[in-house]
């Protein structure tokens, strides 16, 4: 049995951005302009029991979501309301979809984007 491995090394300096988002009105999808189109995004709800992860091999609006108040705790693939990369010439970043476990009114969302 052999192992096949691939590596994609960054061209120049890796781009990393972090930030937070909170709304006191009805939660909605939120566009983050981090200055680059990320290859990986991780989002955490302030309660610490809901996470969303996306990478550039996934489709737009997909993500893996982990909700800690389920038993057993499991990652689930969502195919809508996940993460969508943005690069429209003006916005270079990503959209946080309205996943109701992660993007909740009056709860801060923290994010990490790596390009």
The first five atom37 places (N, CA, C, CB, O) and aatype in JSON, in Angstrom:
{
  "aatype": [20, 20, 20, 20, 20, 20, 20, 20, 20, 20, 20, 20, 20, 20, 20, 20, 20, 20, 20, 20, 20, 20, 20, 20, 20, 20, 20, 20, 20, 20, 20, 20, 20, 20, 20, 20, 20, 20, 20, 20, 20, 20, 20, 20, 20, 20, 20, 20, 20, 20, 20, 20, 20, 20, 20, 20, 20, 20, 20, 20, 20, 20, 20, 20, 20, 20, 20, 20, 20, 20, 20, 20, 20, 20, 20, 20, 20, 20, 20, 20, 20, 20, 20, 20, 20, 20, 20, 20, 20, 20, 20, 20, 20, 20, 20, 20, 20, 20, 20, 20, 20, 20, 20, 20, 20, 20, 20, 20, 20, 20, 20, 20, 20, 20, 20],
  "atom_mask": [
    [1, 1, 1, 1, 1],
    [1, 1, 1, 1, 1],
    [1, 1, 1, 1, 1],
    [1, 1, 1, 1, 1],
    [1, 1, 1, 1, 1],
    [1, 1, 1, 1, 1],
    [1, 1, 1, 1, 1],
    [1, 1, 1, 1, 1],
    [1, 1, 1, 1, 1],
    [1, 1, 1, 1, 1],
    [1, 1, 1, 1, 1],
    [1, 1, 1, 1, 1],
    [1, 1, 1, 1, 1],
    [1, 1, 1, 1, 1],
    [1, 1, 1, 1, 1],
    [1, 1, 1, 1, 1],
    [1, 1, 1, 1, 1],
    [1, 1, 1, 1, 1],
    [1, 1, 1, 1, 1],
    [1, 1, 1, 1, 1],
    [1, 1, 1, 1, 1],
    [1, 1, 1, 1, 1],
    [1, 1, 1, 1, 1],
    [1, 1, 1, 1, 1],
    [1, 1, 1, 1, 1],
    [1, 1, 1, 1, 1],
    [1, 1, 1, 1, 1],
    [1, 1, 1, 1, 1],
    [1, 1, 1, 1, 1],
    [1, 1, 1, 1, 1],
    [1, 1, 1, 1, 1],
    [1, 1, 1, 1, 1],
    [1, 1, 1, 1, 1],
    [1, 1, 1, 1, 1],
    [1, 1, 1, 1, 1],
    [1, 1, 1, 1, 1],
    [1, 1, 1, 1, 1],
    [1, 1, 1, 1, 1],
    [1, 1, 1, 1, 1],
    [1, 1, 1, 1, 1],
    [1, 1, 1, 1, 1],
    [1, 1, 1, 1, 1],
    [1, 1, 1, 1, 1],
    [1, 1, 1, 1, 1],
    [1, 1, 1, 1, 1],
    [1, 1, 1, 1, 1],
    [1, 1, 1, 1, 1],
    [1, 1, 1, 1, 1],
    [1, 1, 1, 1, 1],
    [1, 1, 1, 1, 1],
    [1, 1, 1, 1, 1],
    [1, 1, 1, 1, 1],
    [1, 1, 1, 1, 1],
    [1, 1, 1, 1, 1],
    [1, 1, 1, 1, 1],
    [1, 1, 1, 1, 1],
    [1, 1, 1, 1, 1],
    [1, 1, 1, 1, 1],
    [1, 1, 1, 1, 1],
    [1, 1, 1, 1, 1],
    [1, 1, 1, 1, 1],
    [1, 1, 1, 1, 1],
    [1, 1, 1, 1, 1],
    [1, 1, 1, 1, 1],
    [1, 1, 1, 1, 1],
    [1, 1, 1, 1, 1],
    [1, 1, 1, 1, 1],
    [1, 1, 1, 1, 1],
    [1, 1, 1, 1, 1],
    [1, 1, 1, 1, 1],
    [1, 1, 1, 1, 1],
    [1, 1, 1, 1, 1],
    [1, 1, 1, 1, 1],
    [1, 1, 1, 1, 1],
    [1, 1, 1, 1, 1],
    [1, 1, 1, 1, 1],
    [1, 1, 1, 1, 1],
    [1, 1, 1, 1, 1],
    [1, 1, 1, 1, 1],
    [1, 1, 1, 1, 1],
    [1, 1, 1, 1, 1],
    [1, 1, 1, 1, 1],
    [1, 1, 1, 1, 1],
    [1, 1, 1, 1, 1],
    [1, 1, 1, 1, 1],
    [1, 1, 1, 1, 1],
    [1, 1, 1, 1, 1],
    [1, 1, 1, 1, 1],
    [1, 1, 1, 1, 1],
    [1, 1, 1, 1, 1],
    [1, 1, 1, 1, 1],
    [1, 1, 1, 1, 1],
    [1, 1, 1, 1, 1],
    [1, 1, 1, 1, 1],
    [1, 1, 1, 1, 1],
    [1, 1, 1, 1, 1],
    [1, 1, 1, 1, 1],
    [1, 1, 1, 1, 1],
    [1, 1, 1, 1, 1],
    [1, 1, 1, 1, 1],
    [1, 1, 1, 1, 1],
    [1, 1, 1, 1, 1],
    [1, 1, 1, 1, 1],
    [1, 1, 1, 1, 1],
    [1, 1, 1, 1, 1],
    [1, 1, 1, 1, 1],
    [1, 1, 1, 1, 1],
    [1, 1, 1, 1, 1],
    [1, 1, 1, 1, 1],
    [1, 1, 1, 1, 1],
    [1, 1, 1, 1, 1],
    [1, 1, 1, 1, 1],
    [1, 1, 1, 1, 1],
    [1, 1, 1, 1, 1],
    [1, 1, 1, 1, 1]
  ],
  "atom_positions": [
    [[0.85, -1.16, 0.0], [0.0, 0.0, 0.0], [0.9, 1.23, 0.0], [-0.97, 0.0, 1.22], [1.81, 1.34, 0.82]],
    [[0.64, 2.16, -0.92], [1.43, 3.37, -1.02], [0.66, 4.57, -0.51], [1.86, 3.61, -2.44], [-0.56, 4.52, -0.32]],
    [[1.36, 5.62, -0.3], [0.76, 6.87, 0.14], [0.95, 7.89, -0.97], [1.39, 7.37, 1.47], [2.04, 8.06, -1.5]],
    [[-0.13, 8.56, -1.3], [-0.07, 9.64, -2.26], [-0.3, 10.94, -1.5], [-1.1, 9.46, -3.41], [-1.27, 11.06, -0.76]],
    [[0.58, 11.89, -1.68], [0.49, 13.14, -0.96], [0.72, 14.29, -1.91], [1.49, 13.19, 0.2], [1.55, 14.19, -2.81]],
    [[0.0, 15.38, -1.73], [0.22, 16.58, -2.52], [0.42, 17.76, -1.59], [-0.97, 16.84, -3.49], [-0.08, 17.78, -0.47]],
    [[1.15, 18.73, -2.07], [1.42, 19.94, -1.31], [1.3, 21.12, -2.23], [2.82, 19.89, -0.65], [1.87, 21.13, -3.32]],
    [[0.55, 22.12, -1.81], [0.46, 23.38, -2.54], [1.09, 24.44, -1.66], [-1.02, 23.74, -2.91], [0.48, 24.89, -0.69]],
    [[2.28, 24.84, -1.99], [2.93, 25.87, -1.18], [2.52, 27.24, -1.68], [4.47, 25.71, -1.22], [2.27, 27.43, -2.88]],
    [[2.44, 28.18, -0.77], [2.01, 29.52, -1.12], [3.0, 30.24, -2.01], [1.78, 30.32, 0.13], [4.21, 30.0, -1.95]],
    [[2.49, 31.1, -2.82], [3.34, 31.95, -3.64], [3.62, 33.22, -2.85], [2.68, 32.27, -5.04], [2.75, 34.08, -2.71]],
    [[4.81, 33.33, -2.34], [5.14, 34.51, -1.54], [4.62, 34.35, -0.12], [4.57, 35.78, -2.17], [4.65, 33.25, 0.44]],
    [[4.15, 35.42, 0.45], [3.69, 35.45, 1.83], [2.24, 34.99, 1.91], [3.85, 36.86, 2.43], [1.4, 35.45, 1.13]],
    [[1.95, 34.11, 2.84], [0.58, 33.66, 3.05], [-0.26, 34.83, 3.56], [0.52, 32.46, 4.04], [0.22, 35.66, 4.33]],
    [[-1.5, 34.88, 3.12], [-2.41, 35.92, 3.58], [-3.33, 35.35, 4.64], [-3.23, 36.51, 2.39], [-3.95, 34.31, 4.44]],
    [[-3.42, 36.04, 5.76], [-4.25, 35.63, 6.88], [-5.01, 36.84, 7.38], [-3.4, 34.98, 8.02], [-4.44, 37.93, 7.52]],
    [[-6.3, 36.67, 7.65], [-7.1, 37.75, 8.21], [-8.05, 37.16, 9.24], [-7.88, 38.51, 7.1], [-8.5, 36.02, 9.1]],
    [[-8.34, 37.93, 10.28], [-9.31, 37.53, 11.3], [-10.25, 38.68, 11.55], [-8.6, 37.09, 12.61], [-9.94, 39.83, 11.24]],
    [[-11.4, 38.38, 12.1], [-12.34, 39.44, 12.41], [-13.54, 38.92, 13.15], [-12.78, 40.13, 11.15], [-13.64, 37.73, 13.45]],
    [[-14.45, 39.82, 13.46], [-15.69, 39.47, 14.15], [-16.86, 40.15, 13.48], [-15.61, 39.87, 15.63], [-16.7, 41.12, 12.74]],
    [[-18.02, 39.63, 13.75], [-19.27, 40.17, 13.19], [-20.38, 39.91, 14.21], [-19.6, 39.51, 11.79], [-20.47, 38.83, 14.78]],
    [[-21.21, 40.92, 14.43], [-22.38, 40.76, 15.3], [-23.48, 41.68, 14.79], [-22.03, 41.07, 16.8], [-23.2, 42.77, 14.29]],
    [[-24.71, 41.23, 14.91], [-25.84, 42.08, 14.54], [-26.89, 42.02, 15.64], [-26.45, 41.65, 13.18], [-27.11, 40.97, 16.24]],
    [[-27.52, 43.16, 15.91], [-28.61, 43.16, 16.88], [-29.95, 43.21, 16.18], [-28.47, 44.34, 17.85], [-31.0, 43.29, 16.82]],
    [[-29.92, 43.15, 14.84], [-31.16, 43.02, 14.08], [-31.23, 41.57, 13.59], [-31.21, 44.03, 12.87], [-30.4, 40.74, 13.97]],
    [[-32.2, 41.26, 12.78], [-32.34, 39.9, 12.27], [-31.07, 39.48, 11.55], [-33.55, 39.79, 11.34], [-30.6, 40.19, 10.66]],
    [[-30.53, 38.33, 11.93], [-29.3, 37.83, 11.3], [-29.54, 37.63, 9.8], [-28.85, 36.49, 11.96], [-30.63, 37.25, 9.37]],
    [[-28.5, 37.89, 9.04], [-28.56, 37.74, 7.59], [-27.17, 37.34, 7.1], [-29.04, 39.05, 6.89], [-26.2, 37.37, 7.85]],
    [[-27.09, 36.95, 5.83], [-25.79, 36.67, 5.24], [-24.93, 37.92, 5.37], [-25.92, 36.23, 3.74], [-25.44, 39.04, 5.3]],
    [[-23.63, 37.75, 5.55], [-22.73, 38.88, 5.78], [-21.51, 38.74, 4.89], [-22.31, 38.96, 7.27], [-20.85, 37.71, 4.9]],
    [[-21.21, 39.78, 4.11], [-20.03, 39.79, 3.25], [-18.84, 40.35, 4.01], [-20.29, 40.6, 1.97], [-18.92, 41.41, 4.63]],
    [[-17.72, 39.62, 3.94], [-16.48, 40.03, 4.58], [-15.48, 40.38, 3.48], [-15.91, 38.91, 5.52], [-15.17, 39.55, 2.63]],
    [[-15.0, 41.62, 3.49], [-14.0, 42.05, 2.51], [-12.65, 42.03, 3.23], [-14.33, 43.48, 1.93], [-12.26, 43.01, 3.87]],
    [[-11.94, 40.9, 3.12], [-10.67, 40.75, 3.83], [-9.47, 41.09, 2.95], [-10.54, 39.32, 4.35], [-8.34, 41.0, 3.41]],
    [[-9.71, 41.5, 1.7], [-8.62, 41.93, 0.83], [-8.08, 40.85, -0.08], [-7.52, 42.46, 1.64], [-7.22, 41.13, -0.92]],
    [[-8.55, 39.62, 0.06], [-8.13, 38.51, -0.8], [-9.23, 37.47, -0.81], [-6.77, 37.89, -0.32], [-10.09, 37.46, 0.07]],
    [[-9.21, 36.6, -1.8], [-10.16, 35.51, -1.85], [-9.54, 34.32, -1.12], [-10.55, 35.14, -3.32], [-8.53, 33.78, -1.57]],
    [[-10.12, 33.9, -0.01], [-9.49, 32.88, 0.81], [-9.55, 31.47, 0.21], [-10.14, 32.86, 2.16], [-10.39, 31.16, -0.64]],
    [[-8.63, 30.65, 0.67], [-8.62, 29.23, 0.33], [-9.2, 28.4, 1.48], [-7.18, 28.76, -0.01], [-9.58, 27.25, 1.29]],
    [[-9.25, 29.01, 2.68], [-9.79, 28.33, 3.86], [-10.45, 29.38, 4.75], [-8.66, 27.57, 4.63], [-9.92, 30.47, 4.96]],
    [[-11.63, 29.03, 5.28], [-12.35, 29.91, 6.2], [-12.86, 29.07, 7.37], [-13.52, 30.65, 5.49], [-13.41, 27.99, 7.17]],
    [[-12.67, 29.58, 8.58], [-13.23, 28.95, 9.79], [-14.02, 30.01, 10.52], [-12.1, 28.33, 10.71], [-13.53, 31.13, 10.73]],
    [[-15.21, 29.68, 10.92], [-16.11, 30.61, 11.59], [-16.58, 29.96, 12.89], [-17.33, 30.99, 10.68], [-16.91, 28.77, 12.92]],
    [[-16.61, 30.75, 13.98], [-17.06, 30.23, 15.27], [-18.07, 31.18, 15.88], [-15.86, 30.03, 16.23], [-17.87, 32.4, 15.9]],
    [[-19.16, 30.63, 16.37], [-20.14, 31.39, 17.1], [-19.61, 31.64, 18.5], [-21.51, 30.65, 17.14], [-18.9, 30.8, 19.05]],
    [[-19.94, 32.79, 19.09], [-19.4, 33.16, 20.4], [-19.71, 32.14, 21.49], [-19.93, 34.5, 20.81], [-18.98, 32.07, 22.48]],
    [[-20.75, 31.38, 21.34], [-21.08, 30.4, 22.37], [-20.05, 29.27, 22.38], [-22.48, 29.83, 22.14], [-19.96, 28.52, 23.35]],
    [[-19.27, 29.16, 21.28], [-18.23, 28.15, 21.22], [-18.72, 26.76, 20.9], [-17.5, 28.13, 22.49], [-17.94, 25.8, 20.9]],
    [[-20.02, 26.63, 20.63], [-20.52, 25.29, 20.33], [-20.99, 25.15, 18.89], [-21.64, 24.93, 21.27], [-21.64, 24.16, 18.54]],
    [[-20.68, 26.12, 18.04], [-21.06, 26.04, 16.63], [-19.91, 26.56, 15.77], [-22.37, 26.84, 16.35], [-19.46, 27.7, 15.95]],
    [[-19.45, 25.74, 14.85], [-18.34, 26.06, 13.97], [-18.74, 25.8, 12.52], [-17.07, 25.25, 14.34], [-19.57, 24.94, 12.24]],
    [[-18.13, 26.54, 11.61], [-18.31, 26.32, 10.19], [-16.93, 26.37, 9.55], [-19.29, 27.37, 9.56], [-16.14, 27.26, 9.85]],
    [[-16.65, 25.41, 8.67], [-15.38, 25.4, 7.95], [-15.65, 25.22, 6.46], [-14.44, 24.29, 8.48], [-16.55, 24.49, 6.05]],
    [[-14.83, 25.9, 5.65], [-14.93, 25.83, 4.2], [-13.52, 25.88, 3.63], [-15.82, 26.98, 3.63], [-12.64, 26.56, 4.17]],
    [[-13.31, 25.16, 2.52], [-12.04, 25.31, 1.79], [-12.33, 25.39, 0.31], [-11.08, 24.13, 2.1], [-13.45, 25.12, -0.14]],
    [[-11.32, 25.76, -0.46], [-11.53, 26.06, -1.87], [-11.8, 24.84, -2.75], [-10.36, 26.79, -2.39], [-11.92, 24.99, -3.97]],
    [[-11.88, 23.66, -2.17], [-12.31, 22.5, -2.95], [-13.82, 22.3, -2.86], [-11.59, 21.24, -2.48], [-14.38, 21.44, -3.54]],
    [[-14.48, 23.09, -2.02], [-15.93, 22.98, -1.82], [-16.66, 23.95, -2.73], [-16.3, 23.24, -0.34], [-16.09, 24.95, -3.18]],
    [[-17.91, 23.66, -3.0], [-18.75, 24.52, -3.84], [-19.16, 25.78, -3.08], [-19.99, 23.75, -4.34], [-19.09, 25.83, -1.85]],
    [[-19.6, 26.78, -3.83], [-20.15, 27.98, -3.21], [-21.31, 27.6, -2.29], [-20.63, 28.99, -4.29], [-22.12, 26.74, -2.62]],
    [[-21.37, 28.26, -1.15], [-22.43, 28.11, -0.14], [-22.37, 26.8, 0.62], [-23.77, 28.23, -0.8], [-23.23, 26.53, 1.45]],
    [[-21.36, 25.97, 0.36], [-21.18, 24.75, 1.15], [-20.33, 25.05, 2.37], [-20.53, 23.64, 0.3], [-19.66, 26.08, 2.45]],
    [[-20.36, 24.14, 3.32], [-19.48, 24.21, 4.49], [-19.68, 22.95, 5.31], [-19.76, 25.49, 5.36], [-20.7, 22.26, 5.19]],
    [[-18.72, 22.67, 6.14], [-18.88, 21.64, 7.15], [-19.26, 22.38, 8.44], [-17.57, 20.76, 7.33], [-18.58, 23.33, 8.83]],
    [[-20.32, 21.94, 9.09], [-20.82, 22.62, 10.29], [-20.78, 21.63, 11.45], [-22.27, 23.17, 10.07], [-21.2, 20.48, 11.33]],
    [[-20.27, 22.1, 12.57], [-20.23, 21.32, 13.8], [-21.04, 22.06, 14.84], [-18.76, 21.09, 14.29], [-20.76, 23.22, 15.15]],
    [[-22.04, 21.4, 15.39], [-22.86, 22.0, 16.43], [-22.69, 21.16, 17.68], [-24.37, 22.09, 16.01], [-23.0, 19.96, 17.69]],
    [[-22.18, 21.79, 18.74], [-21.81, 21.07, 19.95], [-22.95, 20.67, 20.85], [-20.9, 21.89, 20.71], [-22.73, 19.94, 21.82]],
    [[-24.18, 21.11, 20.56], [-25.28, 20.73, 21.44], [-26.06, 19.53, 20.9], [-26.23, 21.91, 21.64], [-27.17, 19.24, 21.36]],
    [[-25.47, 18.83, 19.93], [-26.09, 17.61, 19.43], [-25.39, 16.41, 20.08], [-26.0, 17.53, 17.88], [-24.25, 16.52, 20.53]],
    [[-26.06, 15.31, 20.12], [-25.48, 14.11, 20.71], [-25.7, 12.95, 19.76], [-26.08, 13.82, 22.11], [-26.84, 12.54, 19.58]],
    [[-24.68, 12.4, 19.17], [-23.28, 12.77, 19.34], [-22.92, 14.01, 18.54], [-22.38, 11.62, 18.94], [-23.62, 14.38, 17.59]],
    [[-21.82, 14.65, 18.93], [-21.32, 15.82, 18.2], [-20.74, 15.34, 16.87], [-20.24, 16.61, 19.05], [-19.83, 14.51, 16.86]],
    [[-21.26, 15.84, 15.77], [-20.8, 15.41, 14.45], [-20.73, 16.6, 13.49], [-21.72, 14.32, 13.88], [-21.5, 17.55, 13.6]],
    [[-19.79, 16.52, 12.56], [-19.72, 17.49, 11.49], [-20.76, 17.12, 10.44], [-18.29, 17.55, 10.86], [-20.97, 15.94, 10.16]],
    [[-21.42, 18.13, 9.88], [-22.41, 17.89, 8.83], [-22.11, 18.78, 7.65], [-23.86, 18.14, 9.35], [-21.78, 19.96, 7.82]],
    [[-22.21, 18.22, 6.45], [-22.05, 19.01, 5.23], [-23.34, 19.75, 4.95], [-21.64, 18.12, 4.03], [-24.4, 19.13, 4.85]],
    [[-23.25, 21.08, 4.82], [-24.4, 21.86, 4.38], [-24.12, 22.33, 2.96], [-24.69, 23.07, 5.34], [-22.98, 22.67, 2.63]],
    [[-25.14, 22.35, 2.14], [-24.97, 22.73, 0.73], [-25.59, 24.08, 0.41], [-25.56, 21.67, -0.16], [-25.63, 24.5, -0.74]],
    [[-26.08, 24.75, 1.44], [-26.58, 26.12, 1.28], [-26.33, 26.86, 2.58], [-28.12, 26.14, 0.9], [-26.2, 26.24, 3.64]],
    [[-26.25, 28.18, 2.5], [-26.04, 29.03, 3.67], [-24.71, 28.78, 4.37], [-27.16, 28.84, 4.65], [-24.57, 29.04, 5.57]],
    [[-23.73, 28.28, 3.63], [-22.38, 28.09, 4.16], [-21.51, 29.28, 3.81], [-21.76, 26.79, 3.61], [-21.86, 30.43, 4.1]],
    [[-20.36, 29.02, 3.19], [-19.4, 30.06, 2.83], [-19.3, 30.14, 1.31], [-18.01, 29.78, 3.46], [-19.25, 29.12, 0.63]],
    [[-19.28, 31.35, 0.8], [-19.11, 31.59, -0.64], [-17.95, 32.55, -0.83], [-20.43, 32.15, -1.29], [-17.98, 33.65, -0.27]],
    [[-16.94, 32.17, -1.61], [-15.85, 33.11, -1.88], [-16.36, 34.26, -2.76], [-14.65, 32.39, -2.57], [-17.24, 34.06, -3.6]],
    [[-15.79, 35.44, -2.56], [-16.19, 36.62, -3.33], [-14.98, 37.24, -4.0], [-16.9, 37.65, -2.43], [-13.95, 37.47, -3.35]],
    [[-15.09, 37.52, -5.26], [-14.05, 38.24, -6.01], [-14.71, 38.88, -7.21], [-12.87, 37.28, -6.45], [-14.62, 38.38, -8.33]],
    [[-15.38, 39.99, -6.96], [-16.13, 40.66, -8.03], [-15.43, 41.91, -8.55], [-17.51, 41.02, -7.54], [-16.05, 42.75, -9.21]],
    [[-14.15, 42.04, -8.26], [-13.41, 43.22, -8.67], [-13.4, 44.3, -7.61], [-13.99, 43.75, -9.93], [-12.47, 45.11, -7.58]],
    [[-14.4, 44.33, -6.76], [-14.48, 45.3, -5.68], [-14.3, 44.61, -4.33], [-15.81, 46.05, -5.72], [-13.5, 45.06, -3.5]],
    [[-15.04, 43.53, -4.12], [-14.97, 42.79, -2.87], [-14.09, 41.56, -3.07], [-16.38, 42.38, -2.39], [-14.34, 40.75, -3.97]],
    [[-13.08, 41.43, -2.24], [-12.22, 40.24, -2.25], [-12.32, 39.63, -0.86], [-10.72, 40.59, -2.63], [-11.7, 40.11, 0.09]],
    [[-13.09, 38.58, -0.75], [-13.3, 37.98, 0.56], [-14.25, 36.81, 0.46], [-13.82, 39.0, 1.55], [-14.08, 35.92, -0.37]],
    [[-15.27, 36.83, 1.33], [-16.2, 35.71, 1.37], [-17.52, 36.15, 2.01], [-15.59, 34.53, 2.15], [-17.59, 37.18, 2.68]],
    [[-18.55, 35.35, 1.78], [-19.87, 35.59, 2.38], [-20.11, 34.52, 3.44], [-21.0, 35.57, 1.29], [-19.94, 33.33, 3.19]],
    [[-20.51, 34.97, 4.64], [-20.96, 34.06, 5.68], [-22.46, 33.9, 5.47], [-20.62, 34.61, 7.14], [-23.23, 34.85, 5.62]],
    [[-22.87, 32.7, 5.14], [-24.29, 32.46, 4.88], [-25.11, 32.45, 6.15], [-24.46, 31.15, 4.15], [-24.57, 32.44, 7.26]],
    [[-26.4, 32.44, 5.98], [-27.31, 32.47, 7.13], [-27.57, 31.06, 7.64], [-28.65, 33.15, 6.74], [-28.68, 30.55, 7.57]],
    [[-26.54, 30.45, 8.16], [-26.68, 29.16, 8.83], [-27.15, 29.46, 10.24], [-25.33, 28.34, 8.82], [-26.45, 30.14, 10.99]],
    [[-28.32, 28.98, 10.62], [-28.94, 29.39, 11.88], [-28.28, 28.81, 13.12], [-30.38, 29.0, 11.87], [-28.65, 29.18, 14.24]],
    [[-27.32, 27.91, 12.95], [-26.56, 27.43, 14.11], [-25.37, 28.33, 14.39], [-26.09, 25.99, 13.88], [-24.95, 28.47, 15.55]],
    [[-24.81, 28.94, 13.35], [-23.58, 29.74, 13.48], [-23.89, 31.23, 13.47], [-22.61, 29.4, 12.35], [-23.38, 31.97, 14.31]],
    [[-24.69, 31.69, 12.54], [-24.98, 33.11, 12.35], [-26.29, 33.44, 13.05], [-25.05, 33.46, 10.82], [-27.37, 33.29, 12.47]],
    [[-26.2, 33.9, 14.29], [-27.36, 34.08, 15.16], [-27.44, 35.53, 15.63], [-27.3, 33.12, 16.38], [-26.42, 36.14, 15.95]],
    [[-28.64, 36.09, 15.65], [-28.85, 37.45, 16.13], [-28.32, 37.61, 17.56], [-30.35, 37.82, 16.06], [-28.55, 36.75, 18.41]],
    [[-27.61, 38.72, 17.81], [-27.05, 39.07, 19.11], [-25.97, 38.11, 19.61], [-28.14, 39.12, 20.12], [-25.68, 38.08, 20.81]],
    [[-25.37, 37.34, 18.71], [-24.25, 36.49, 19.1], [-23.1, 36.78, 18.15], [-24.65, 34.97, 19.06], [-23.25, 36.72, 16.93]],
    [[-21.95, 37.1, 18.72], [-20.78, 37.44, 17.91], [-20.26, 36.22, 17.17], [-19.68, 38.04, 18.78], [-20.23, 35.11, 17.71]],
    [[-19.85, 36.44, 15.95], [-19.21, 35.43, 15.12], [-17.77, 35.86, 14.9], [-19.96, 35.22, 13.75], [-17.52, 37.01, 14.52]],
    [[-16.83, 34.97, 15.15], [-15.41, 35.24, 14.87], [-15.01, 34.41, 13.66], [-14.5, 34.91, 16.12], [-15.47, 33.28, 13.49]],
    [[-14.13, 34.98, 12.81], [-13.74, 34.25, 11.61], [-12.23, 34.35, 11.39], [-14.5, 34.78, 10.39], [-11.57, 35.29, 11.83]],
    [[-11.73, 33.34, 10.68], [-10.33, 33.26, 10.26], [-10.34, 32.92, 8.79], [-9.51, 32.2, 11.1], [-11.0, 31.97, 8.37]],
    [[-9.61, 33.68, 7.99], [-9.5, 33.42, 6.56], [-8.03, 33.31, 6.2], [-10.19, 34.53, 5.72], [-7.21, 34.12, 6.62]],
    [[-7.7, 32.28, 5.42], [-6.32, 32.07, 4.97], [-6.33, 31.99, 3.45], [-5.7, 30.77, 5.6], [-7.13, 31.26, 2.86]],
    [[-5.43, 32.75, 2.83], [-5.37, 32.8, 1.37], [-4.19, 32.08, 0.8], [-5.35, 34.2, 0.9], [-4.02, 32.05, -0.42]]
  ]
}
